[in-house]
Amino acid sequence: MKMRKSLFMVMLLAVVMIISACGGNEKTSGSGGSGDSKPKTLRILTGGTGGTYYPLGGSFGDIISDSTDYKATVQSSGASVENMQTLKSGDAEIAFSQTDIATYALSGESMFKDNKIDNVLGLGTLYNETVQLITTDKSGIKSVEDLKGKKVSVGAIGSGAYLNATQVLEVHGLTVDDIQAQNLSFDESTEGIQGGSIDAAFVTAGTPTAAVETLSAQNKVVVVPLEADKVKELIEKYPFYSEDVVPSGTYKIGEDVSTVAVKAMLVVQDELDEDLVYDITKSIFENTDKIAHAKGKLIKAETALEGIGDLKLHPGAEKYFKEKGVLK
């Protein structure tokens, strides 16, 4: 009887030790820290599959997975606004955002008036996000004013493109009530133009944008220009904008088209470990030659703080940029 009791106690102790060992070695996805608290995976929020964020996110995921101890997975999303909200909820660790949307989120303004984001920090800016008003020669649309009464995609709900569209319309004396506004993703927008269900679409993304390139394969794409006085008015009223052009040859257009741009950037949860964010930042900015998308050539550590404004950097990113001499 004593032997059976002793054997039972030994087996019970062994089970407890095994359970304790398993629990001690478990890594929690989505949490920061070092050692055993490192996440198994890092979730990167991008945008719609027809935009620029998604393919770039794929390249960043591969670079991070190859250069660090973490496996990065990429998720398509409704882009900037949705991404900031998802980071706040803790359902991802890294996300793309327009600088204007990140600014509004962290200051609790505009669409974030009742939902201020307080747990997100900047990693760095990447490239210009060009505001493109896309149509075809068949629509007859040659100016923003020509949009009145037309069916126009102003971007998916939860996207930065929607805010840009409303601001462009505003300086031209229009609102979304003056058009037949449609809330579509980039892919849905260009498919709508192709099929004739809409007349034009606002697309805020790095050029060339995949969805618009697809449209240009079978249609004569028109990028509607913004006049110099309207560009100036936009920049004066909304300082996060800068002058930009869609270059001749993009989507087979015959000449440069003037417009405005914001910056694309990466943001991260503030609770991520400093060393982890340092490694992520370094791996991205020192492996840009591995980025397949054309925008990879524009992503440089030397310009990664341009357009970041008052947005606060994560200490890990700050450490990297100080090492590079970009930040004093």
QUIVEN-V175543 format. One record per pair of residues at least 12 apart in sequence whose ideal C-beta (glycine too) atoms are under 6 Angstrom apart, sorted by the first residue. I is the first residue (numbers start at 0). J is the second residue. Records with the same first field share a line. If there is no record, write none. Layout:
I = J  J
This chain:
26 = 39
28 = 40
31 = 270  271  272
32 = 272
33 = 272
40 = 70  72
41 = 69  71  92  93
42 = 72  91  92
43 = 56  60  71  73  93
44 = 74  76  82  85  91  94
45 = 73  75  95
46 = 78
47 = 184  185  186
48 = 75
49 = 185  186  209  210
50 = 185  204
51 = 204  205  208
52 = 95
53 = 75
54 = 292
55 = 292
56 = 73
57 = 73
58 = 290  291
59 = 283
60 = 73
62 = 282  283  286  289
63 = 279  282
66 = 282
67 = 278  282
77 = 155  157  158
78 = 158
79 = 96  97  100  159
80 = 100  157
81 = 157
82 = 94  96
83 = 104  116
86 = 119  268
87 = 116  118
92 = 268
93 = 267
94 = 266
96 = 264  266
97 = 128  159  261
98 = 239  261  262  264  306
99 = 239  261
100 = 159
101 = 266  310
104 = 116
118 = 269
119 = 266
120 = 269  311  313
121 = 266  307  310  312
122 = 265  267  280  316
123 = 303  316
124 = 262  264  303  305  306  307
125 = 263  298
126 = 205  263  294  297
127 = 243  260
128 = 203  260  261  263
129 = 206  243  260
130 = 163  203  258  259
131 = 202  222
132 = 201  223
133 = 200  202  211
134 = 199  221
135 = 218  219  221
136 = 219  221
138 = 198
140 = 199
143 = 171
144 = 171
146 = 178
147 = 177
149 = 178  198
150 = 179  197  198
151 = 178  199
152 = 181  183  188  197  200
153 = 180  201
154 = 201
155 = 182  184
156 = 182
159 = 203
160 = 201  203
163 = 203
164 = 201
166 = 237
170 = 229  232  233
181 = 197
185 = 202  210
186 = 210
188 = 200
189 = 210  214
193 = 214
205 = 294
206 = 245  249
207 = 249
211 = 250
215 = 250  251
220 = 250
222 = 245  252  256
224 = 256  257
225 = 257  258
230 = 242  259
233 = 259
239 = 261
240 = 259
241 = 260
243 = 258  259  260
244 = 257
262 = 306
267 = 313
273 = 314  315
276 = 313  315  316
277 = 315  318  319
280 = 316  319
281 = 319
284 = 300
300 = 323  325
